[in-house]
Amino acid sequence: MKKLLAFVLCLVTCISMTSCALFGGEHDKHKFRRRWESNAGYHWHECRFSDCTERGNYEKHDYKDGKCVKCGYKEQTLKEH
């Protein structure tokens, strides 16, 4: 009986720790990294699982004094020649 209980507990733990890819990205529980990713228009948090393409907090930059107030991305300006 102890072996069966240990097996079931191990199985439940393994399933709960698998990536989003196992569930096809269809579930609503994602684990996102704390570090911001960004490009010229947006910032976001990437999913911690390598096979997951979900993005958390995906939104446009909100600039103040040339820097995004949420992620710190510096606004790119074109220099005139």
C-alpha positions as a printed Julia matrix, in Angstrom:
81×3 Matrix{Float64}:
  0.0    0.0     0.0
  2.85   2.41    0.81
  4.41   1.76   -2.6
  1.13   2.53   -4.36
  0.68   5.75   -2.4
  4.27   6.8    -3.14
  3.76   6.03   -6.85
  0.54   8.05   -7.05
  2.12  10.98   -5.2
  5.13  10.89   -7.51
  2.87  10.73  -10.57
  0.79  13.7    -9.43
  3.95  15.71   -8.72
  5.41  14.92  -12.14
  2.22  15.89  -13.97
  1.92  19.16  -12.06
  5.51  20.11  -12.97
  5.26  19.47  -16.72
  5.36  22.19  -19.34
  2.45  23.92  -21.02
  3.19  21.87  -24.13
  1.87  18.72  -22.47
 -1.54  20.35  -22.28
 -1.33  22.02  -25.69
 -1.34  25.47  -24.13
 -5.06  25.14  -23.5
 -5.01  25.49  -19.73
 -5.12  28.77  -17.84
 -2.17  28.3   -15.49
  1.12  29.62  -16.81
  4.29  30.41  -14.95
  5.96  33.56  -16.27
  9.5   34.79  -15.78
  9.99  37.98  -13.76
 12.38  39.59  -16.26
 10.8   41.81  -18.9
 11.31  41.04  -22.59
 10.71  43.86  -25.05
 10.94  45.2   -28.57
 10.37  48.69  -29.97
  6.61  48.53  -29.41
  5.78  46.13  -26.58
  6.98  44.46  -23.39
  6.02  41.1   -21.85
  7.0   38.25  -19.56
  7.88  34.93  -21.23
  6.48  31.62  -20.04
  8.98  29.66  -17.95
  8.43  26.47  -19.95
 10.51  26.16  -23.13
  7.69  24.7   -25.26
  5.15  27.36  -24.23
  4.68  30.46  -26.37
  2.29  32.33  -24.06
  3.26  35.86  -23.0
  2.23  37.48  -19.76
  1.46  41.2   -19.38
  1.87  41.78  -23.12
  1.22  45.48  -23.7
  2.49  48.63  -25.39
  5.19  50.7   -23.74
  4.08  53.64  -21.63
  6.87  56.21  -21.98
  7.78  58.94  -19.54
 10.92  60.97  -20.18
 11.91  58.56  -22.95
 11.74  55.42  -20.81
  8.93  52.86  -20.37
  7.56  53.18  -16.84
  6.97  49.42  -16.5
  9.92  47.67  -18.16
 12.56  50.4   -18.51
 12.87  50.15  -22.31
 14.46  53.32  -23.69
 12.49  54.97  -26.46
 14.34  54.87  -29.77
 14.51  58.19  -31.58
 15.76  58.85  -35.08
 18.58  61.35  -35.27
 18.39  63.89  -38.06
 21.49  64.39  -40.2
